[in-house]
Amino acid sequence: MGSINVKNNKLYLDFRYKGQRCREYTQLIDNSSNRRRLGQLLKNIEAEITLGTFDYAKYFPKSKKVEKFAVLAERKRKAKAYFESPDAPRLNEFAEIWLSEKQIEWRKGHYEDVDGILRKYIIPMFGSKKISAITKQQILSFRSTLAKVPGRKGKVLSPSRINHIMTPLRMMLNEAAERYEFTSPWKNIKALKVGRTEVDPFNLQEVELVIQSATVNFKAYYITRFFTGLRTSEIDGLMWKDVDLKNKTITVNQSLVRGELSDLKTEGSYRVVMLPDRVVEALIEHKKTSVLKYKYVFTNTKHQPLNYQVVSRSVWYPTLRKAGLRPRNPYQTRHTYATLLLASGESPEWIANQMGHTTTTMLFRVYSRYVPNLTRRDGSAFERFLQQGGDL
């Protein structure tokens, strides 16, 4: 709110415009009539400031601030012209161009994920906007809105999922800024902090319960999952040509995602997994009953590759219910393998290689609380080490 003040018995206006304090002096003597006159003038000024129609030169043509605000207005005009590139398309138009260019680079599954994110979240919000006119404030507001969107099981979207949704928007804005020569609004926007990876492995007794409860057709499948740590896409894409039962190894060199074979995500994922006898025996028996003319080790009743969503819904969760165990996602078989290896005292470097990690960093970050003496957790191993004078 502005005010009417007096100096040397002359009235002056005191108000704020464009974040700056403005004092404009008059030759009007301080009396009630002149105060009413200036009061009406101040109301008009404040109304126009609110509406965005205020012209400083119209009210105070001789003021030194006229030139100052004119310079600021010109800077804003130039900045807007630079920011809103005349050649830049609307976001939905650029999204089509960008996706078509990325299709050759990405795996089918990843392409479909990004396409789904664009259509479900980003295009409804920004599709009609010129991509060069999207502001940082709009981006942050969009992210705040995502935090209120219901996710699975009625829960709101997790920070990890929100980051996953924001990534294509960031990539498109930065790419468009480079192509159409405008300043990307994606500056100093940090990803949301994500909590530690949820690890809820089975203990060995629970593993046996799951295997016992599994149907005959899936016993070998779950024995292999629990005791090799293969990812879902890796075991679903496993072929007999990559299984060496004589040397007790599986060569992991491809994955099956949404019915399509593709390369693995990282170089470290290409590996040779050593098989325990339990898996070898299960695969030998499984091989006797499988239709060997089909290249995949594990197939459905129609001898087609497995669909992880169908298997999870119709086999995995019913098996857990039959075993009397709480629901856990199938990826916990991989976490179980890692924790059982750590519990047995295997070398972390060897475990990382079995898991497809290039270093032990991921191993210790995800499974840190399982690295200590899992079978006791009471310091007895260290006590015995001291008593034996450091001899193992």
C-alpha positions as CSV (number, residue, x, y, z in Angstrom):
1,M,0.0,0.0,0.0
2,G,1.2,3.4,-0.9
3,S,1.0,6.4,1.3
4,I,0.8,10.2,1.3
5,N,3.6,12.0,3.2
6,V,4.8,15.5,3.8
7,K,8.1,17.2,3.6
8,N,8.7,20.9,4.1
9,N,4.9,21.3,4.2
10,K,4.7,19.9,0.7
11,L,2.9,16.5,-0.1
12,Y,4.6,13.6,-1.8
13,L,3.6,10.1,-2.9
14,D,5.3,7.0,-1.6
15,F,4.6,3.7,-3.4
16,R,6.2,0.6,-4.9
17,Y,6.5,-0.3,-8.6
18,K,8.3,-3.2,-10.1
19,G,9.9,-4.0,-6.7
20,Q,11.3,-0.6,-6.2
21,R,10.3,2.2,-3.8
22,C,9.1,5.3,-5.6
23,R,8.9,8.8,-4.1
24,E,7.3,11.5,-6.2
25,Y,7.2,15.1,-4.8
26,T,4.5,17.7,-5.5
27,Q,4.1,21.4,-5.0
28,L,0.8,20.8,-3.2
29,I,0.6,22.3,0.3
30,D,-0.4,19.9,3.1
31,N,-4.1,20.3,3.7
32,S,-7.1,18.1,3.7
33,S,-8.3,19.1,0.1
34,N,-4.9,18.3,-1.4
35,R,-4.6,15.0,0.6
36,R,-8.0,13.9,-0.9
37,R,-6.8,14.8,-4.4
38,L,-3.6,12.9,-4.0
39,G,-5.4,10.0,-2.3
40,Q,-7.6,9.5,-5.4
41,L,-4.5,9.8,-7.6
42,L,-2.7,7.1,-5.6
43,K,-5.7,4.8,-5.9
44,N,-5.6,5.1,-9.6
45,I,-1.9,4.4,-9.7
46,E,-2.2,1.3,-7.5
47,A,-5.1,0.0,-9.6
48,E,-3.1,0.3,-12.8
49,I,-0.1,-1.3,-11.2
50,T,-2.3,-4.2,-10.3
51,L,-3.7,-4.5,-13.8
52,G,-0.3,-4.1,-15.4
53,T,-1.3,-1.0,-17.3
54,F,0.6,1.6,-15.3
55,D,2.6,4.1,-17.4
56,Y,5.1,6.0,-15.2
57,A,5.7,8.7,-17.8
58,K,1.9,9.4,-18.0
59,Y,1.8,10.4,-14.3
60,F,5.3,11.7,-13.8
61,P,6.7,12.8,-17.2
62,K,9.6,14.8,-15.6
63,S,10.6,12.2,-13.1
64,K,14.1,10.7,-13.3
65,K,12.6,7.3,-12.8
66,V,10.8,7.4,-16.2
67,E,14.1,6.7,-18.0
68,K,15.1,4.0,-15.5
69,F,11.8,2.1,-15.9
70,A,12.0,2.5,-19.7
71,V,15.5,0.8,-19.7
72,L,14.1,-2.0,-17.5
73,A,11.1,-2.5,-19.9
74,E,13.4,-2.7,-22.9
75,R,15.6,-5.3,-21.2
76,K,12.5,-7.3,-20.4
77,R,11.4,-7.1,-24.0
78,K,14.7,-8.2,-25.4
79,A,15.0,-11.0,-22.9
80,K,11.5,-12.2,-23.8
81,A,12.3,-12.1,-27.5
82,Y,15.5,-14.1,-26.8
83,F,13.7,-16.5,-24.6
84,E,10.8,-17.1,-26.9
85,S,12.6,-18.2,-30.0
86,P,10.5,-17.4,-33.1
87,D,11.4,-20.7,-34.7
88,A,10.7,-23.0,-31.8
89,P,7.7,-25.3,-32.1
90,R,5.1,-26.2,-29.5
91,L,6.1,-28.9,-27.1
92,N,3.8,-31.5,-28.5
93,E,5.2,-30.9,-32.0
94,F,8.8,-31.1,-30.7
95,A,8.0,-34.2,-28.7
96,E,7.1,-36.1,-31.9
97,I,10.3,-35.1,-33.6
98,W,12.4,-35.9,-30.5
99,L,10.9,-39.3,-30.0
100,S,11.2,-40.3,-33.6
101,E,14.9,-39.4,-33.4
102,K,15.5,-41.3,-30.2
103,Q,13.6,-44.5,-31.3
104,I,16.7,-45.8,-33.1
105,E,18.9,-45.2,-30.0
106,W,16.6,-46.7,-27.4
107,R,15.4,-50.2,-26.6
108,K,11.7,-50.8,-27.3
109,G,10.8,-51.0,-23.6
110,H,12.5,-47.7,-22.8
111,Y,11.0,-46.0,-25.8
112,E,7.5,-47.1,-24.8
113,D,8.1,-46.0,-21.2
114,V,9.1,-42.5,-22.3
115,D,6.3,-42.3,-24.8
116,G,3.8,-43.2,-22.0
117,I,5.2,-40.5,-19.7
118,L,4.9,-37.9,-22.4
119,R,1.3,-38.8,-23.2
120,K,0.2,-39.2,-19.6
121,Y,1.9,-36.4,-17.8
122,I,4.0,-33.9,-19.9
123,I,1.9,-33.3,-23.0
124,P,-1.4,-32.7,-21.1
125,M,0.5,-30.0,-19.1
126,F,2.8,-28.4,-21.6
127,G,1.8,-29.7,-25.0
128,S,0.1,-26.5,-26.3
129,K,2.9,-24.3,-25.0
130,K,5.7,-23.0,-27.2
131,I,8.7,-25.0,-25.9
132,S,10.9,-21.9,-25.7
133,A,8.3,-20.1,-23.6
134,I,8.1,-22.7,-20.8
135,T,9.5,-21.2,-17.6
136,K,11.3,-22.5,-14.6
137,Q,8.4,-21.6,-12.4
138,Q,6.1,-23.7,-14.5
139,I,8.4,-26.7,-14.3
140,L,8.6,-26.5,-10.5
141,S,4.8,-26.1,-10.3
142,F,4.4,-29.1,-12.5
143,R,6.7,-31.1,-10.3
144,S,4.8,-30.1,-7.2
145,T,1.6,-31.2,-8.8
146,L,3.1,-34.6,-9.5
147,A,3.7,-35.0,-5.8
148,K,0.0,-35.1,-5.3
149,V,-0.9,-37.5,-8.1
150,P,-2.1,-40.9,-6.8
151,G,0.3,-43.8,-7.6
152,R,-0.1,-47.5,-7.1
153,K,-2.2,-48.8,-4.2
154,G,-3.5,-45.3,-3.5
155,K,-0.1,-43.9,-2.6
156,V,1.2,-40.7,-4.1
157,L,4.0,-40.9,-6.7
158,S,7.4,-41.5,-5.1
159,P,10.3,-39.1,-5.5
160,S,12.0,-41.7,-7.8
161,R,9.0,-41.9,-10.0
162,I,8.7,-38.1,-10.2
163,N,12.3,-37.9,-11.2
164,H,11.7,-40.5,-13.8
165,I,8.8,-38.4,-15.2
166,M,10.8,-35.2,-15.2
167,T,13.8,-36.6,-17.1
168,P,12.2,-36.6,-20.6
169,L,11.0,-33.0,-20.0
170,R,14.6,-31.9,-19.0
171,M,16.1,-33.7,-22.0
172,M,13.6,-32.1,-24.5
173,L,14.0,-28.6,-23.1
174,N,17.8,-28.8,-23.2
175,E,17.8,-30.3,-26.7
176,A,15.3,-27.7,-28.0
177,A,17.3,-24.8,-26.4
178,E,20.4,-25.9,-28.3
179,R,18.5,-26.3,-31.6
180,Y,16.4,-23.1,-31.5
181,E,18.9,-20.9,-29.7
182,F,17.1,-20.0,-26.5
183,T,18.0,-20.2,-22.9
184,S,16.8,-23.5,-21.3
185,P,14.7,-22.8,-18.2
186,W,16.2,-26.0,-16.7
187,K,18.8,-24.3,-14.5
188,N,19.6,-25.3,-11.0
189,I,16.7,-27.7,-10.8
190,K,17.9,-30.6,-8.8
191,A,16.4,-34.0,-8.8
192,L,14.3,-35.0,-5.7
193,K,16.2,-36.9,-3.1
194,V,15.5,-40.6,-3.3
195,G,15.6,-42.9,-0.3
196,R,17.7,-46.0,-0.1
197,T,16.7,-48.9,-2.5
198,E,14.0,-51.0,-0.8
199,V,15.5,-54.4,0.0
200,D,13.2,-57.0,1.5
201,P,14.9,-60.3,0.8
202,F,13.7,-63.8,1.8
203,N,15.7,-65.8,4.3
204,L,16.7,-69.4,3.3
205,Q,13.7,-71.0,5.1
206,E,11.3,-68.7,3.2
207,V,13.0,-69.5,-0.1
208,E,12.4,-73.2,0.5
209,L,8.7,-72.4,1.3
210,V,8.3,-70.5,-2.0
211,I,9.9,-73.4,-4.0
212,Q,7.8,-76.0,-2.3
213,S,4.6,-74.0,-3.0
214,A,5.4,-73.3,-6.6
215,T,3.7,-75.3,-9.3
216,V,5.7,-78.0,-11.0
217,N,6.1,-75.9,-14.1
218,F,7.7,-73.1,-12.2
219,K,9.9,-74.9,-9.6
220,A,13.0,-74.8,-11.7
221,Y,12.3,-71.2,-12.7
222,Y,12.2,-70.0,-9.1
223,I,15.2,-72.1,-8.1
224,T,17.1,-70.5,-10.9
225,R,15.9,-67.0,-9.9
226,F,16.7,-67.4,-6.2
227,F,20.2,-69.0,-6.7
228,T,21.6,-67.0,-9.6
229,G,20.2,-63.5,-9.0
230,L,19.2,-63.0,-12.6
231,R,17.1,-60.1,-13.4
232,T,13.5,-60.8,-14.6
233,S,14.4,-59.7,-18.2
234,E,17.5,-61.8,-18.1
235,I,15.9,-65.1,-17.0
236,D,12.9,-64.6,-19.2
237,G,15.3,-64.1,-22.2
238,L,17.6,-67.0,-21.2
239,M,18.2,-69.6,-24.0
240,W,19.5,-73.1,-23.8
241,K,22.5,-72.2,-26.0
242,D,23.7,-70.0,-23.1
243,V,23.3,-72.7,-20.4
244,D,26.4,-74.9,-19.9
245,L,25.3,-77.6,-17.4
246,K,28.6,-79.5,-17.8
247,N,30.7,-76.5,-16.6
248,K,27.9,-75.2,-14.4
249,T,27.6,-71.7,-15.9
250,I,25.0,-69.4,-17.5
251,T,26.2,-66.8,-20.0
252,V,24.1,-63.6,-19.6
253,N,24.1,-61.7,-22.9
254,Q,20.6,-60.5,-23.6
255,S,17.3,-59.6,-22.1
256,L,13.6,-60.0,-23.0
257,V,11.5,-56.9,-22.4
258,R,7.9,-56.7,-23.6
259,G,8.4,-59.7,-25.8
260,E,11.4,-58.3,-27.6
261,L,15.0,-59.4,-27.2
262,S,17.5,-56.6,-26.7
263,D,21.0,-55.9,-25.4
264,L,21.7,-55.5,-21.7
265,K,21.6,-52.1,-20.0
266,T,25.2,-51.9,-19.1
267,E,28.5,-53.5,-20.1
268,G,28.8,-54.9,-16.6
269,S,25.6,-56.8,-17.0
270,Y,27.3,-59.1,-19.6
271,R,28.7,-61.9,-17.4
272,V,29.1,-65.6,-16.8
273,V,27.2,-66.7,-13.7
274,M,28.5,-69.7,-11.8
275,L,25.8,-72.2,-10.9
276,P,25.4,-74.0,-7.6
277,D,24.5,-77.7,-7.8
278,R,21.0,-77.0,-6.8
279,V,20.4,-75.0,-9.9
280,V,22.2,-77.5,-12.2
281,E,20.1,-80.3,-10.9
282,A,16.9,-78.3,-11.3
283,L,17.8,-77.4,-14.9
284,I,18.7,-81.0,-15.8
285,E,15.3,-82.2,-14.7
286,H,13.6,-79.2,-16.4
287,K,15.4,-79.9,-19.6
288,K,13.9,-83.4,-19.7
289,T,10.4,-82.0,-19.8
290,S,10.9,-78.9,-21.9
291,V,10.3,-78.8,-25.6
292,L,13.9,-78.3,-26.8
293,K,13.0,-77.1,-30.3
294,Y,12.0,-73.9,-28.5
295,K,15.1,-71.9,-27.8
296,Y,14.0,-70.3,-24.5
297,V,14.7,-72.2,-21.2
298,F,11.5,-71.0,-19.6
299,T,8.2,-70.7,-21.5
300,N,4.5,-70.6,-20.9
301,T,2.0,-73.4,-21.6
302,K,1.9,-72.3,-25.3
303,H,5.7,-72.5,-25.5
304,Q,6.0,-68.8,-25.9
305,P,8.4,-66.5,-23.9
306,L,7.2,-65.5,-20.5
307,N,5.5,-62.2,-19.9
308,Y,6.7,-60.9,-16.5
309,Q,3.4,-59.2,-15.7
310,V,1.3,-62.3,-16.4
311,V,3.8,-64.5,-14.3
312,S,3.8,-62.0,-11.4
313,R,0.0,-61.8,-11.3
314,S,-0.9,-65.5,-12.0
315,V,2.1,-67.4,-10.5
316,W,4.3,-65.3,-8.2
317,Y,1.8,-63.7,-5.8
318,P,-0.4,-66.8,-5.6
319,T,2.7,-68.8,-4.7
320,L,3.5,-66.4,-1.9
321,R,-0.1,-66.6,-0.6
322,K,0.1,-70.4,-0.7
323,A,3.4,-70.3,1.2
324,G,1.9,-68.0,3.8
325,L,4.4,-65.2,3.1
326,R,3.7,-61.5,2.9
327,P,3.6,-60.0,-0.7
328,R,7.0,-58.9,-2.1
329,N,7.8,-58.1,-5.7
330,P,9.7,-60.7,-7.8
331,Y,12.8,-58.6,-7.9
332,Q,13.4,-59.6,-4.2
333,T,14.7,-62.9,-5.6
334,R,17.8,-61.0,-6.8
335,H,18.2,-59.2,-3.5
336,T,17.8,-62.6,-1.8
337,Y,20.6,-64.1,-3.9
338,A,22.9,-61.2,-2.9
339,T,22.2,-61.4,0.8
340,L,22.6,-65.2,0.9
341,L,26.0,-64.9,-0.8
342,L,27.0,-62.2,1.7
343,A,25.8,-64.4,4.6
344,S,27.8,-67.3,3.4
345,G,31.0,-65.2,3.4
346,E,31.7,-65.1,-0.3
347,S,34.1,-62.4,-1.6
348,P,32.3,-59.1,-2.3
349,E,34.2,-58.8,-5.6
350,W,33.0,-62.2,-6.7
351,I,29.4,-61.4,-5.7
352,A,29.5,-58.1,-7.6
353,N,30.7,-60.1,-10.7
354,Q,27.9,-62.6,-10.3
355,M,25.3,-59.8,-10.0
356,G,26.6,-57.9,-13.0
357,H,28.0,-54.9,-11.1
358,T,31.3,-53.5,-12.3
359,T,32.4,-52.6,-8.8
360,T,31.4,-53.4,-5.2
361,T,30.0,-49.8,-4.7
362,M,26.5,-50.8,-5.6
363,L,26.8,-53.9,-3.5
364,F,27.7,-52.1,-0.3
365,R,25.3,-49.2,-0.9
366,V,22.2,-51.4,-1.4
367,Y,23.1,-54.3,0.9
368,S,25.2,-52.5,3.5
369,R,23.2,-53.7,6.5
370,Y,23.6,-57.3,5.3
371,V,27.4,-57.1,4.9
372,P,28.2,-57.7,8.6
373,N,28.0,-61.2,10.1
374,L,24.5,-62.1,9.0
375,T,24.2,-65.3,10.8
376,R,25.0,-63.9,14.2
377,R,25.1,-60.1,14.2
378,D,26.4,-60.2,17.8
379,G,30.2,-59.5,17.3
380,S,31.1,-63.1,18.1
381,A,33.1,-63.5,14.9
382,F,35.2,-60.5,15.8
383,E,35.6,-61.8,19.4
384,R,36.8,-65.2,18.1
385,F,39.2,-63.4,15.7
386,L,40.8,-61.5,18.6
387,Q,41.0,-64.6,20.8
388,Q,42.9,-66.4,18.0
389,G,45.4,-63.6,17.8
390,G,44.2,-62.5,14.4
391,D,44.3,-65.9,12.8
392,L,41.3,-66.8,10.6
